[in-house]
């Protein structure tokens, strides 16, 4: 465990806090293939509503997992992509996918 400003922080708990959202890993997985516009992401994730997509994107952006790029067009165009930190999750995402495939009934 590392200490941050006299507070003990468990790295595993920190990671689980990041990934605990229902849609977090799904969004990261979709962005593994490259930059996506907001509407593309929305269509690629069946069952997510606008409020949850926006909330999760903002959370991932604040944690520097994804980056948001807005263009001054009408209507506004917004693209999302993974940062280097986000791309470093590729092996984790692949392992979770492999585990899920091997345990599907």
Number of C-alpha atoms within 10 A of each C-alpha: 9 10 9 8 7 7 9 10 13 12 11 10 11 11 10 11 10 15 15 12 13 11 17 17 16 16 21 22 19 17 19 17 10 11 18 19 16 18 12 13 19 17 10 14 14 8 9 15 10 12 8 14 18 14 11 17 21 15 16 21 18 11 13 15 20 24 19 19 12 11 10 8 8 6 7 8 13 15 16 21 22 26 14 12 12 20 19 12 16 13 10 11 17 12 11 12 13 11 11 11 10 9 8 6 5
